[in-house]
Amino acid sequence: MATRHLSTQPAEQQNRRRFLDAALAVLTDRGVAGLTVRGVAERAGASTITVYTRFGGRVGLLDALYERAFDLMREELRATPPDTEDGVTDLLEVALAYRRFALASPARYALMFERSIHDYDPDPALRSAVVRTTFAEFVAKVDRICPPETLARDSGYLLWTAMHGLVSVELTIRSQTHIDDWFLDPTAEAHTQMYRRGVLAMITGLGLRA
């Protein structure tokens, strides 16, 4: 998508993408602690001054990386099967895609939705932009099956927070040593089934129906 953080010149877009892909790789491999301008420059095969020049400093790099992460999430959600007559199933597919995206890179997910970098607060205009472009499509899916008397935006928010909560707890549990008396078995299948149950329960509770 074209935003204030992305040049309209194809060559410049490609160069920025190379640096942002390098930053995402550093974030995934080394975590937040390794996400430095020097680390990104080394992964991209460039000098630190090149990163500073291209992004205007560390905050500019983080803003661009934040935006890129949401671009990737939107692409993941759009890659779900085309809409069918069963809007509930279609919405569940989007919810499952959201979970896959989160599990693929917990560090990337934390950058998007947590204060994983304590001194970084995404630009408010940028946050508004990613909400409009990413969550508007999610709300549109909700609107297809939303009762006339209910606001799709409200239902979408409640459903997303339920999805987010389930995923966030799963990521935390997966990062810890398993205990025998935990709610779930430590298997991908058990977590997937519980996530599906939770999402469907929320959809039912909100009165969303095909």
ROSE-4610 file (N, C-alpha, C; in Angstrom, 1 decimal, always signed):
// ROSE-4610
residu = [M/M/M/A/A/A/T/T/T/R/R/R/H/H/H/L/L/L/S/S/S/T/T/T/Q/Q/Q/P/P/P/A/A/A/E/E/E/Q/Q/Q/Q/Q/Q/N/N/N/R/R/R/R/R/R/R/R/R/F/F/F/L/L/L/D/D/D/A/A/A/A/A/A/L/L/L/A/A/A/V/V/V/L/L/L/T/T/T/D/D/D/R/R/R/G/G/G/V/V/V/A/A/A/G/G/G/L/L/L/T/T/T/V/V/V/R/R/R/G/G/G/V/V/V/A/A/A/E/E/E/R/R/R/A/A/A/G/G/G/A/A/A/S/S/S/T/T/T/I/I/I/T/T/T/V/V/V/Y/Y/Y/T/T/T/R/R/R/F/F/F/G/G/G/G/G/G/R/R/R/V/V/V/G/G/G/L/L/L/L/L/L/D/D/D/A/A/A/L/L/L/Y/Y/Y/E/E/E/R/R/R/A/A/A/F/F/F/D/D/D/L/L/L/M/M/M/R/R/R/E/E/E/E/E/E/L/L/L/R/R/R/A/A/A/T/T/T/P/P/P/P/P/P/D/D/D/T/T/T/E/E/E/D/D/D/G/G/G/V/V/V/T/T/T/D/D/D/L/L/L/L/L/L/E/E/E/V/V/V/A/A/A/L/L/L/A/A/A/Y/Y/Y/R/R/R/R/R/R/F/F/F/A/A/A/L/L/L/A/A/A/S/S/S/P/P/P/A/A/A/R/R/R/Y/Y/Y/A/A/A/L/L/L/M/M/M/F/F/F/E/E/E/R/R/R/S/S/S/I/I/I/H/H/H/D/D/D/Y/Y/Y/D/D/D/P/P/P/D/D/D/P/P/P/A/A/A/L/L/L/R/R/R/S/S/S/A/A/A/V/V/V/V/V/V/R/R/R/T/T/T/T/T/T/F/F/F/A/A/A/E/E/E/F/F/F/V/V/V/A/A/A/K/K/K/V/V/V/D/D/D/R/R/R/I/I/I/C/C/C/P/P/P/P/P/P/E/E/E/T/T/T/L/L/L/A/A/A/R/R/R/D/D/D/S/S/S/G/G/G/Y/Y/Y/L/L/L/L/L/L/W/W/W/T/T/T/A/A/A/M/M/M/H/H/H/G/G/G/L/L/L/V/V/V/S/S/S/V/V/V/E/E/E/L/L/L/T/T/T/I/I/I/R/R/R/S/S/S/Q/Q/Q/T/T/T/H/H/H/I/I/I/D/D/D/D/D/D/W/W/W/F/F/F/L/L/L/D/D/D/P/P/P/T/T/T/A/A/A/E/E/E/A/A/A/H/H/H/T/T/T/Q/Q/Q/M/M/M/Y/Y/Y/R/R/R/R/R/R/G/G/G/V/V/V/L/L/L/A/A/A/M/M/M/I/I/I/T/T/T/G/G/G/L/L/L/G/G/G/L/L/L/R/R/R/A/A/A]
num = [1/1/1/2/2/2/3/3/3/4/4/4/5/5/5/6/6/6/7/7/7/8/8/8/9/9/9/10/10/10/11/11/11/12/12/12/13/13/13/14/14/14/15/15/15/16/16/16/17/17/17/18/18/18/19/19/19/20/20/20/21/21/21/22/22/22/23/23/23/24/24/24/25/25/25/26/26/26/27/27/27/28/28/28/29/29/29/30/30/30/31/31/31/32/32/32/33/33/33/34/34/34/35/35/35/36/36/36/37/37/37/38/38/38/39/39/39/40/40/40/41/41/41/42/42/42/43/43/43/44/44/44/45/45/45/46/46/46/47/47/47/48/48/48/49/49/49/50/50/50/51/51/51/52/52/52/53/53/53/54/54/54/55/55/55/56/56/56/57/57/57/58/58/58/59/59/59/60/60/60/61/61/61/62/62/62/63/63/63/64/64/64/65/65/65/66/66/66/67/67/67/68/68/68/69/69/69/70/70/70/71/71/71/72/72/72/73/73/73/74/74/74/75/75/75/76/76/76/77/77/77/78/78/78/79/79/79/80/80/80/81/81/81/82/82/82/83/83/83/84/84/84/85/85/85/86/86/86/87/87/87/88/88/88/89/89/89/90/90/90/91/91/91/92/92/92/93/93/93/94/94/94/95/95/95/96/96/96/97/97/97/98/98/98/99/99/99/100/100/100/101/101/101/102/102/102/103/103/103/104/104/104/105/105/105/106/106/106/107/107/107/108/108/108/109/109/109/110/110/110/111/111/111/112/112/112/113/113/113/114/114/114/115/115/115/116/116/116/117/117/117/118/118/118/119/119/119/120/120/120/121/121/121/122/122/122/123/123/123/124/124/124/125/125/125/126/126/126/127/127/127/128/128/128/129/129/129/130/130/130/131/131/131/132/132/132/133/133/133/134/134/134/135/135/135/136/136/136/137/137/137/138/138/138/139/139/139/140/140/140/141/141/141/142/142/142/143/143/143/144/144/144/145/145/145/146/146/146/147/147/147/148/148/148/149/149/149/150/150/150/151/151/151/152/152/152/153/153/153/154/154/154/155/155/155/156/156/156/157/157/157/158/158/158/159/159/159/160/160/160/161/161/161/162/162/162/163/163/163/164/164/164/165/165/165/166/166/166/167/167/167/168/168/168/169/169/169/170/170/170/171/171/171/172/172/172/173/173/173/174/174/174/175/175/175/176/176/176/177/177/177/178/178/178/179/179/179/180/180/180/181/181/181/182/182/182/183/183/183/184/184/184/185/185/185/186/186/186/187/187/187/188/188/188/189/189/189/190/190/190/191/191/191/192/192/192/193/193/193/194/194/194/195/195/195/196/196/196/197/197/197/198/198/198/199/199/199/200/200/200/201/201/201/202/202/202/203/203/203/204/204/204/205/205/205/206/206/206/207/207/207/208/208/208/209/209/209/210/210/210]
x = [+0.9/+0.0/+0.9/+0.4/+1.2/+0.9/+1.9/+1.7/+2.8/+2.8/+3.8/+5.1/+5.2/+6.5/+7.1/+6.4/+6.9/+7.0/+8.1/+8.3/+7.5/+7.1/+6.3/+7.3/+8.6/+9.5/+9.8/+9.6/+9.8/+11.2/+12.2/+13.6/+13.7/+13.2/+13.3/+12.4/+11.3/+10.4/+11.2/+11.9/+12.6/+13.8/+14.5/+15.6/+15.1/+14.0/+13.4/+12.9/+12.3/+11.8/+13.0/+14.1/+15.3/+15.7/+15.7/+16.1/+15.1/+13.8/+12.8/+12.7/+13.0/+13.0/+14.2/+15.3/+16.5/+16.1/+15.4/+15.0/+14.1/+13.1/+12.2/+13.0/+14.0/+14.8/+15.6/+16.2/+16.9/+15.9/+14.7/+13.8/+13.4/+13.2/+12.8/+13.9/+15.1/+16.3/+16.8/+16.9/+17.6/+16.6/+15.4/+14.5/+14.7/+13.9/+14.0/+15.4/+16.1/+17.4/+18.4/+18.2/+19.1/+18.7/+17.5/+17.0/+17.6/+18.8/+19.6/+19.9/+20.2/+20.5/+21.7/+22.7/+23.9/+23.5/+22.6/+22.2/+21.5/+20.6/+19.9/+20.8/+21.7/+22.6/+23.5/+24.0/+24.8/+24.0/+22.7/+21.9/+21.6/+21.5/+21.2/+22.4/+23.6/+24.9/+25.2/+24.8/+25.0/+25.7/+25.9/+26.5/+25.4/+25.7/+24.7/+24.3/+25.2/+24.8/+23.8/+23.8/+22.8/+21.4/+21.3/+20.1/+19.6/+20.5/+20.1/+19.6/+20.3/+19.9/+18.6/+18.3/+17.1/+15.9/+16.1/+14.9/+14.9/+15.9/+16.0/+16.3/+16.8/+17.1/+16.4/+16.6/+16.0/+14.5/+13.9/+12.5/+11.8/+12.4/+11.9/+12.0/+13.1/+13.2/+12.1/+11.9/+10.9/+9.5/+9.2/+7.9/+7.7/+8.7/+8.6/+8.5/+9.2/+9.0/+7.7/+7.1/+5.8/+4.8/+4.9/+4.0/+4.1/+5.4/+5.6/+5.0/+5.0/+4.5/+3.0/+2.3/+0.9/+0.5/+1.4/+1.2/+1.2/+2.2/+2.3/+1.1/+0.6/-0.6/-1.8/-1.9/-3.0/-2.9/-1.7/-1.6/-1.9/-1.6/-1.9/-3.5/-4.1/-5.6/-6.3/-5.7/-6.3/-6.1/-5.1/-4.8/-5.8/-6.7/-7.7/-8.6/-9.3/-10.2/-11.2/-11.7/-12.7/-14.0/-14.7/-15.9/-16.9/-17.6/-18.7/-20.0/-21.0/-22.3/-22.3/-21.4/-21.3/-20.3/-20.8/-20.0/-19.3/-19.9/-19.3/-18.0/-18.1/-16.9/-15.8/-16.2/-15.3/-14.6/-15.3/-14.7/-13.8/-14.2/-13.3/-12.0/-12.0/-10.8/-9.9/-10.4/-9.6/-9.0/-9.8/-9.3/-8.2/-8.3/-7.2/-5.9/-6.1/-5.0/-4.3/-5.1/-4.5/-3.6/-4.1/-3.3/-2.0/-2.1/-0.9/+0.1/-0.4/+0.6/+1.3/+0.5/+1.1/+2.1/+1.8/+2.7/+4.0/+3.9/+5.0/+6.2/+5.9/+6.9/+6.4/+6.5/+6.0/+6.6/+7.9/+8.6/+7.9/+7.6/+6.9/+5.6/+4.9/+3.5/+3.6/+4.6/+4.8/+5.1/+5.9/+6.1/+4.8/+3.9/+2.7/+1.7/+1.6/+0.5/+1.0/+2.3/+2.8/+3.8/+4.2/+5.3/+6.6/+6.9/+8.1/+9.3/+9.3/+10.4/+10.0/+10.4/+9.8/+9.8/+10.8/+10.8/+10.3/+9.6/+9.1/+7.5/+7.0/+5.6/+5.2/+4.6/+4.3/+3.7/+4.0/+3.4/+1.9/+1.1/-0.3/-1.0/-0.4/-1.0/-0.7/+0.4/+0.7/-0.2/-0.4/-1.4/-2.8/-3.2/-4.5/-4.6/-3.5/-3.4/-3.5/-2.8/-2.8/-4.1/-4.8/-6.1/-7.1/-7.0/-7.9/-7.7/-6.5/-6.2/-6.3/-6.0/-5.9/-7.3/-7.7/-8.9/-10.2/-10.2/-11.4/-11.9/-11.0/-11.4/-11.9/-11.3/-11.8/-13.2/-13.5/-14.8/-15.8/-15.4/-16.3/-16.7/-15.8/-16.2/-17.2/-17.1/-18.0/-19.4/-19.3/-20.5/-21.5/-20.9/-21.7/-22.6/-22.3/-23.1/-23.5/-23.5/-23.9/-25.4/-26.0/-27.5/-27.7/-28.8/-29.1/-28.9/-29.3/-29.3/-28.0/-27.0/-25.6/-24.6/-23.7/-22.7/-21.6/-21.2/-20.2/-18.8/-18.6/-17.3/-17.2/-18.3/-18.3/-18.0/-18.8/-18.6/-17.3/-16.7/-15.4/-14.4/-14.5/-13.6/-13.6/-14.8/-14.9/-14.4/-14.6/-14.1/-12.6/-12.1/-10.6/-9.9/-10.5/-9.8/-9.9/-10.9/-10.9/-9.9/-9.7/-8.7/-7.3/-7.1/-5.8/-5.5/-6.5/-6.2/-5.9/-6.6/-6.3/-4.9/-4.5/-3.2/-2.1/-2.3/-1.3/-1.0/-2.0/-1.8/-1.1/-1.5/-0.8/+0.6/+1.0/+2.4/+3.2/+2.5/+3.2/+3.4/+2.4/+2.5/+3.5/+3.5/+4.5/+5.9/+6.1/+7.5/+7.9/+7.0/+7.3/+7.4/+8.0/+8.1/+6.7/+6.3/+4.9/+4.7/+3.5/+3.2/+2.0/+2.0/+1.0/-0.4/-0.6/-2.0/-2.5/-1.8/-2.3/-3.6/-4.3/-5.6/-5.5/-4.4/-4.3/-3.1/-3.2/-2.0/-1.0/+0.3/+1.2/+1.4/+0.3/+0.4/-0.3/+0.2/-0.4/-1.8/-2.2/-3.6/-4.5/-4.1/-4.9/-5.1/-4.1/-4.2/-5.1/-4.9/-5.8/-7.2/-7.5/-8.9/-9.5/-8.8/-9.3/-9.5/-8.6/-8.7/-10.0/-10.2/-11.4/-12.7/-12.7/-13.8/-14.0/-13.0/-13.1/-13.6/-13.1/-13.6/-15.0/-15.4/-16.8/-17.7/-17.3/-18.1/-18.4/-17.4/-17.5/-18.4/-18.3/-19.1/-20.6/-20.8/-22.2/-22.7/-21.9/-22.3/-22.6/-22.0/-22.2/-23.5/-24.0/-25.2/-24.8/-23.6/-23.2/-23.6/-24.2/-24.7/-24.8/-24.6/-24.6/-26.0]
y = [-1.2/+0.0/+1.2/+2.3/+3.5/+4.3/+4.6/+5.4/+6.5/+7.3/+8.3/+7.8/+6.5/+5.9/+5.1/+5.2/+4.4/+5.3/+5.3/+6.1/+5.4/+6.3/+5.7/+5.3/+5.5/+5.0/+3.5/+2.7/+1.3/+0.9/+1.5/+1.1/+1.4/+2.6/+2.9/+2.0/+1.6/+0.6/-0.7/-1.1/-2.4/-2.3/-1.2/-1.0/-0.9/-0.2/-0.2/-1.5/-2.3/-3.6/-4.5/-4.3/-5.1/-4.9/-3.6/-3.3/-3.7/-3.6/-4.0/-5.5/-6.2/-7.7/-8.1/-7.4/-7.6/-7.3/-6.3/-5.9/-7.0/-7.5/-8.5/-9.8/-10.1/-11.3/-11.2/-10.0/-9.7/-9.9/-9.3/-9.3/-10.8/-11.6/-13.0/-13.8/-13.6/-14.4/-14.0/-12.7/-12.2/-11.5/-11.3/-10.7/-9.2/-8.6/-7.1/-6.6/-7.4/-6.9/-6.8/-7.6/-7.6/-6.6/-5.9/-5.1/-3.7/-3.6/-2.3/-1.9/-0.6/-0.1/-0.9/-1.1/-1.9/-3.3/-4.0/-5.3/-5.4/-4.4/-4.4/-4.1/-3.2/-2.9/-4.1/-4.8/-6.0/-7.1/-7.3/-8.3/-7.9/-6.6/-6.1/-5.9/-6.1/-6.0/-4.5/-3.6/-2.2/-1.5/-0.3/+0.5/+1.1/+1.4/+2.0/+3.3/+4.1/+5.4/+5.3/+4.2/+4.0/+3.8/+3.1/+2.9/+4.2/+5.0/+6.3/+7.2/+7.2/+8.1/+7.7/+6.4/+5.9/+6.1/+5.9/+5.9/+7.1/+7.9/+9.1/+8.7/+7.6/+7.2/+6.0/+5.6/+4.4/+4.5/+5.6/+5.7/+5.5/+6.1/+6.0/+4.6/+3.9/+2.4/+1.6/+1.9/+1.1/+1.4/+2.7/+3.0/+2.2/+2.2/+1.5/+0.0/-0.5/-1.9/-2.3/-1.4/-1.6/-1.6/-0.7/-0.6/-1.9/-2.3/-3.5/-4.8/-4.8/-6.0/-6.0/-4.9/-4.9/-5.2/-4.7/-5.1/-6.6/-7.2/-8.7/-9.4/-8.9/-9.5/-9.4/-8.2/-8.0/-8.9/-9.2/-10.1/-11.5/-11.9/-13.2/-13.4/-12.3/-12.4/-12.5/-11.7/-11.7/-13.0/-13.8/-15.1/-16.2/-15.9/-16.9/-17.2/-18.3/-18.7/-17.6/-17.4/-16.4/-16.6/-15.5/-15.6/-16.6/-17.2/-18.2/-17.7/-18.5/-18.1/-18.3/-19.0/-19.3/-18.2/-17.1/-16.0/-16.4/-17.3/-17.7/-18.5/-19.4/-20.2/-19.3/-18.3/-17.4/-16.6/-16.1/-15.4/-16.2/-17.5/-18.4/-18.6/-18.7/-18.8/-17.6/-16.4/-15.2/-15.3/-15.7/-15.8/-16.8/-17.9/-18.9/-18.4/-17.6/-16.9/-16.0/-15.3/-14.3/-15.1/-16.2/-17.0/-17.5/-18.0/-18.5/-17.4/-16.2/-15.0/-14.8/-14.8/-14.5/-15.6/-16.9/-17.9/-18.0/-17.5/-17.5/-16.7/-15.6/-14.7/-14.0/-14.6/-13.9/-12.5/-12.4/-11.1/-10.0/-10.4/-9.4/-9.1/-10.1/-9.8/-8.9/-9.1/-8.3/-6.8/-6.6/-5.3/-4.6/-5.3/-4.7/-4.4/-5.2/-5.1/-5.0/-5.0/-4.8/-3.7/-3.3/-2.3/-3.1/-4.0/-4.8/-4.0/-2.8/-1.9/-0.7/-0.7/+0.2/+1.7/+2.1/+3.5/+3.8/+2.9/+3.1/+3.2/+4.3/+4.5/+4.8/+3.9/+4.1/+5.5/+6.1/+7.4/+7.2/+8.1/+8.0/+8.0/+8.8/+8.8/+7.4/+6.8/+5.5/+4.5/+4.5/+3.6/+3.7/+4.9/+5.1/+4.5/+4.6/+4.1/+2.6/+1.9/+0.5/-0.1/+0.6/+0.2/+0.3/+1.4/+1.6/+0.5/+0.2/-0.7/-2.2/-2.5/-3.9/-4.3/-3.6/-4.0/-3.6/-2.7/-2.4/-3.6/-4.4/-5.6/-6.7/-6.7/-7.7/-7.3/-6.0/-5.6/-5.8/-5.7/-6.0/-7.4/-8.3/-9.7/-9.9/-9.2/-9.3/-8.7/-7.6/-6.9/-7.8/-8.8/-9.7/-10.5/-10.8/-11.7/-11.1/-9.8/-9.0/-8.7/-8.9/-8.5/-7.1/-6.7/-5.3/-4.3/-4.7/-3.8/-3.7/-4.4/-4.4/-3.7/-2.9/-2.3/-3.3/-3.5/-4.4/-4.0/-2.7/-2.2/-2.7/-2.6/-3.1/-4.6/-5.3/-6.8/-7.2/-6.5/-6.8/-6.6/-5.5/-5.2/-6.3/-6.7/-7.8/-9.1/-9.4/-10.7/-10.6/-9.5/-9.4/-9.5/-8.8/-8.9/-10.3/-11.1/-12.5/-13.3/-13.1/-13.7/-13.4/-12.1/-11.6/-12.2/-12.3/-12.8/-14.3/-15.0/-16.5/-16.7/-15.9/-16.0/-15.6/-14.5/-14.0/-15.0/-15.6/-16.6/-17.8/-18.2/-19.3/-19.1/-17.9/-17.6/-17.6/-17.1/-17.1/-18.5/-19.3/-20.7/-21.5/-21.3/-22.0/-21.6/-20.4/-20.0/-20.5/-21.2/-21.6/-23.2/-23.7/-25.1/-25.6/-26.7/-27.2/-27.8/-27.5/-28.1/-29.1/-30.2/-31.3/-30.9/-29.9/-29.6/-28.3/-28.0/-26.8/-27.2/-26.2/-26.5/-27.3/-27.2/-27.9/-28.7/-29.8/-30.5/-29.6/-29.8/-29.0/-29.4/-29.5/-29.9/-28.8/-28.7/-27.8/-28.1/-29.3/-29.7/-29.2/-29.4/-29.0/-27.5/-26.7/-25.3/-24.8/-25.5/-25.1/-25.4/-26.5/-26.8/-25.9/-25.5/-24.6/-23.2/-22.8/-21.5/-21.5/-22.5/-22.6/-22.5/-23.3/-23.3/-21.9/-21.2/-19.9/-18.9/-18.9/-18.0/-18.2/-19.5/-19.8/-19.5/-19.7/-19.3/-17.8/-17.0/-15.6/-15.1/-15.8/-15.5/-15.8/-16.9/-17.2/-16.3/-15.9/-15.0/-13.6/-13.2/-11.9/-11.9/-13.1/-13.2/-13.1/-13.4/-13.4/-14.7/-14.7/-15.9/-15.7/-16.9/-16.8/-16.5]
z = [+0.0/+0.0/+0.0/-0.6/-0.6/+0.6/+1.4/+2.6/+2.7/+3.7/+3.8/+4.1/+4.5/+4.7/+3.6/+2.4/+1.3/+0.0/-0.6/-1.8/-2.9/-3.9/-5.0/-6.1/-6.0/-7.0/-6.8/-7.9/-7.8/-7.2/-7.7/-7.3/-5.8/-5.3/-3.9/-3.1/-3.6/-2.9/-2.7/-3.7/-3.6/-2.6/-2.6/-1.7/-0.2/+0.0/+1.3/+1.8/+0.9/+1.2/+1.6/+1.0/+1.3/+2.7/+3.1/+4.5/+5.5/+5.2/+6.1/+6.2/+5.2/+5.3/+6.1/+6.0/+6.9/+8.3/+8.6/+9.9/+10.5/+9.7/+10.2/+10.5/+9.7/+9.9/+11.2/+11.5/+12.7/+13.9/+13.8/+14.9/+15.2/+14.1/+14.3/+14.9/+14.4/+14.9/+16.2/+16.5/+17.6/+18.7/+18.3/+19.2/+19.2/+20.1/+20.3/+20.6/+21.5/+21.9/+20.7/+19.7/+18.5/+17.5/+17.6/+16.6/+16.7/+16.2/+16.2/+14.8/+14.6/+13.3/+12.7/+13.6/+13.1/+12.7/+13.5/+13.2/+11.9/+11.7/+10.4/+9.2/+9.4/+8.3/+8.0/+9.0/+8.7/+8.0/+8.4/+7.7/+6.2/+6.0/+4.7/+3.8/+4.4/+3.7/+3.3/+4.3/+4.0/+5.3/+5.2/+6.3/+7.1/+8.4/+9.3/+8.8/+8.1/+7.6/+6.6/+5.8/+4.8/+5.4/+6.5/+7.2/+7.7/+8.3/+8.9/+7.8/+6.6/+5.5/+4.9/+4.8/+4.2/+5.1/+6.4/+7.3/+8.3/+8.3/+9.2/+10.6/+10.9/+12.2/+12.7/+14.0/+14.6/+14.6/+15.0/+15.1/+13.7/+12.7/+11.3/+10.8/+11.2/+10.9/+11.5/+12.8/+13.6/+13.0/+12.7/+12.1/+10.8/+9.9/+8.7/+8.9/+9.9/+10.2/+10.7/+11.6/+12.1/+11.0/+10.1/+8.9/+8.1/+7.8/+7.0/+7.6/+9.0/+9.7/+9.4/+9.5/+9.2/+7.8/+6.9/+5.4/+5.3/+5.9/+5.8/+6.5/+7.6/+8.2/+7.2/+6.6/+5.7/+4.5/+4.0/+3.0/+3.4/+4.6/+5.1/+5.2/+5.7/+5.9/+4.5/+3.5/+2.2/+1.5/+1.9/+1.2/+1.6/+2.5/+2.8/+1.6/+1.6/+0.4/+0.2/-1.1/-1.4/-0.6/-0.5/+0.3/-0.3/+0.6/+0.2/+0.7/+0.6/+1.2/+2.7/+3.2/+4.7/+5.3/+5.7/+6.2/+7.5/+8.3/+9.6/+9.3/+8.4/+8.0/+7.4/+6.6/+6.0/+7.1/+8.1/+9.2/+10.0/+10.2/+10.9/+10.2/+8.9/+8.1/+8.3/+8.4/+8.7/+10.1/+11.0/+12.4/+12.5/+11.8/+11.8/+11.1/+10.1/+9.4/+10.3/+11.1/+12.1/+13.1/+13.6/+14.5/+13.8/+12.6/+11.9/+11.8/+11.5/+11.4/+12.7/+13.8/+15.1/+15.5/+15.2/+15.6/+14.8/+13.5/+12.6/+13.1/+13.8/+14.4/+15.6/+16.8/+18.0/+18.2/+17.8/+18.0/+17.1/+15.9/+15.0/+15.5/+16.0/+16.6/+17.8/+18.6/+19.8/+19.4/+18.4/+17.9/+17.5/+16.9/+16.5/+17.6/+18.6/+19.6/+21.0/+21.3/+22.7/+22.7/+23.9/+24.0/+24.2/+23.2/+23.3/+23.3/+22.7/+22.7/+23.5/+24.8/+25.8/+25.4/+24.7/+24.3/+22.9/+22.3/+21.0/+21.1/+20.6/+20.5/+19.0/+18.3/+16.9/+16.6/+15.6/+15.1/+15.1/+15.8/+15.8/+14.4/+13.5/+12.1/+11.4/+11.7/+11.2/+11.8/+13.1/+13.7/+13.1/+12.8/+12.2/+10.8/+10.1/+8.7/+8.7/+9.6/+9.6/+10.1/+11.0/+11.4/+10.3/+9.5/+8.4/+7.3/+7.0/+5.9/+6.3/+7.5/+7.9/+8.6/+9.5/+10.3/+9.6/+8.6/+7.9/+7.1/+6.6/+5.8/+6.8/+8.0/+9.0/+9.4/+9.6/+10.0/+8.9/+7.7/+6.5/+6.5/+6.9/+7.0/+8.1/+9.2/+10.3/+9.9/+9.1/+8.7/+7.8/+7.1/+6.3/+7.1/+8.3/+9.1/+10.4/+10.5/+11.7/+11.7/+12.8/+12.9/+12.6/+12.0/+11.6/+12.8/+14.0/+15.1/+15.8/+15.3/+15.9/+15.0/+15.6/+14.8/+14.6/+13.3/+12.9/+13.5/+13.7/+14.2/+15.7/+16.4/+17.8/+17.9/+17.1/+17.1/+16.6/+15.6/+15.1/+16.2/+17.0/+18.1/+19.1/+19.5/+20.5/+20.1/+18.8/+18.3/+18.2/+17.7/+17.5/+18.9/+19.9/+21.2/+21.8/+21.5/+21.9/+21.2/+19.9/+19.1/+19.6/+19.9/+20.3/+21.7/+22.6/+23.9/+23.8/+23.0/+22.9/+22.3/+21.3/+20.7/+21.6/+22.4/+23.3/+24.4/+24.9/+26.0/+25.4/+24.2/+23.6/+23.4/+22.9/+22.7/+24.1/+25.1/+26.4/+26.9/+26.8/+27.3/+26.5/+25.2/+24.4/+24.7/+25.3/+25.6/+27.0/+27.7/+29.1/+29.1/+30.2/+30.4/+30.7/+30.1/+30.3/+31.7/+32.2/+33.5/+33.3/+34.0/+33.7/+34.0/+34.9/+35.2/+34.5/+33.4/+32.6/+31.9/+31.4/+30.8/+29.5/+28.8/+27.5/+27.4/+26.6/+26.3/+25.4/+25.6/+24.8/+23.4/+22.7/+21.3/+20.4/+19.2/+18.2/+18.0/+17.9/+17.7/+18.8/+20.1/+21.2/+21.2/+20.9/+20.9/+19.7/+18.6/+17.4/+17.7/+18.3/+18.6/+19.6/+20.6/+21.6/+21.0/+20.2/+19.5/+18.6/+17.9/+17.0/+17.9/+19.0/+19.9/+20.5/+20.9/+21.4/+20.4/+19.2/+18.2/+17.8/+17.6/+17.3/+18.4/+19.7/+20.8/+20.8/+20.5/+20.5/+19.3/+18.2/+17.0/+17.4/+18.0/+18.4/+19.4/+20.4/+21.5/+21.0/+19.9/+19.3/+18.4/+18.2/+17.3/+15.8/+15.5/+14.1/+13.5/+12.3/+11.7/+10.2/+9.5/+8.0/+7.5]
